[in-house]
Amino acid sequence: MDLPARLEPVLTELGYELVTLERAGRGLLRIFIDKPGGITIEDCAKVSNHLSHLFAVENIDYDRLEVSSPGIDRPLVRPQDYVRFAGEQVMLKLRVPMDNRRRLGGQLVGLEENVVKLIVDGTEVSVDLRNVDAARLNPKV
């Protein structure tokens, strides 16, 4: 079963977005959720309770469930994340270096035709989305 595909509509119906899902050792299932305005402890408890019932009904195997906010350094996972967080500071980790750099930090301009645009040191830089290994918000700047 494709668990992320199963969870997306459930979380969307509850008003949340699935950011990432991790399966860790000892049966730990860690789910990161988001919504405009951020996530509260009450949001995590609500989603945890709902998913616990869903997993019991659908026989989804896990020992422990953690539901959490993605944090202030939220990963950018989907193409629409690059549009949603335009104007924010980000850090990109590249698969193939550009100008001898595997990491680029700057202000996200957005995404156009699968090309990430950002301002790095005052210059607009374009990065093919396929070359982005990981991307996160960078609130430290």
C-alpha positions in Angstrom: 0.0 0.0 0.0 1.2 3.5 -0.9 0.7 5.0 2.6 1.4 8.7 1.6 -1.2 8.4 -1.2 -3.7 6.9 1.3 -3.0 9.6 3.9 -3.1 12.7 1.6 -6.9 12.8 1.0 -7.6 12.0 4.7 -5.4 14.8 5.9 -6.7 17.2 3.2 -10.2 16.5 4.4 -9.1 17.4 8.0 -7.6 20.6 6.7 -3.9 19.6 6.8 -1.2 18.9 4.3 1.1 15.8 4.4 4.7 17.2 4.3 6.6 13.9 4.7 6.3 10.5 6.2 9.1 8.4 7.8 9.2 4.8 8.9 11.9 4.5 11.5 13.2 1.5 13.5 11.1 -0.4 16.0 7.8 0.3 14.1 7.9 4.1 14.5 5.8 5.9 12.0 6.5 9.6 11.9 4.2 12.0 10.0 4.9 15.7 9.5 1.8 17.9 8.7 1.3 21.5 7.9 -1.4 24.1 7.3 -1.5 27.8 6.7 -0.8 29.6 10.0 1.2 26.7 11.4 0.6 23.6 13.5 -0.3 23.5 17.2 -0.1 20.6 19.7 -3.9 20.3 19.4 -3.6 19.8 15.6 -1.0 17.0 16.2 -3.3 15.3 18.8 -6.3 15.6 16.5 -4.5 14.0 13.6 -2.9 11.4 15.7 -6.2 10.3 17.2 -7.8 10.2 13.7 -5.0 8.2 12.1 -4.8 5.8 15.0 -8.4 4.8 14.4 -7.9 4.8 10.6 -4.8 2.5 10.9 -6.7 0.1 13.2 -9.6 -0.2 10.7 -7.3 -0.6 7.7 -4.7 -2.9 9.4 -1.8 -0.6 8.8 1.2 -2.0 10.7 3.0 0.3 13.1 4.0 0.3 16.8 4.3 4.0 17.6 2.8 7.0 15.8 4.3 10.5 16.0 2.5 13.4 14.3 4.5 16.6 14.2 5.0 20.0 12.6 7.7 20.2 9.9 9.4 22.9 12.0 10.6 26.4 11.0 13.1 24.8 8.5 10.3 23.1 6.7 11.3 20.9 3.8 10.0 21.9 0.3 8.8 18.6 -1.1 6.3 19.3 -3.9 6.5 21.7 -6.8 3.7 23.8 -5.2 5.8 24.3 -2.1 8.2 26.5 -4.2 5.2 28.6 -5.2 3.7 28.8 -1.8 6.9 29.9 -0.1 8.1 32.4 -2.7 9.7 35.3 -1.0 11.1 33.2 1.9 14.8 32.4 2.5 15.7 28.8 1.4 18.6 26.5 1.3 19.0 24.1 -1.7 21.2 21.0 -1.7 22.0 20.1 -5.3 22.6 16.7 -7.0 25.1 18.2 -9.4 27.2 21.3 -8.3 26.7 24.7 -9.9 29.8 26.9 -10.0 31.5 24.4 -7.7 28.7 24.7 -5.1 26.4 21.9 -3.9 24.5 24.2 -1.6 22.7 27.4 -2.5 21.0 29.7 -0.1 18.9 32.7 -1.0 15.5 34.2 -1.4 13.1 32.0 -3.3 11.5 33.8 -6.2 9.3 30.8 -7.2 9.0 28.0 -9.7 8.5 28.4 -13.5 8.3 25.3 -15.8 10.2 23.1 -13.3 12.9 25.7 -12.8 13.5 27.0 -9.3 14.4 30.7 -9.3 16.1 32.3 -6.4 18.2 35.4 -5.6 21.7 34.5 -4.4 23.9 37.3 -3.4 21.8 39.8 -5.4 21.8 37.7 -8.6 18.9 35.6 -9.8 19.9 32.0 -10.2 17.9 29.3 -12.0 18.1 25.7 -10.9 16.4 22.8 -12.7 14.0 21.1 -10.2 15.5 17.7 -11.1 18.9 19.0 -9.8 17.5 19.8 -6.3 18.3 16.9 -3.9 16.7 18.6 -0.9 15.3 22.1 -0.2 14.3 23.7 3.1 13.2 27.0 4.4 16.1 28.8 6.0 14.8 31.1 8.8 18.3 31.6 10.2 19.1 34.3 7.7 
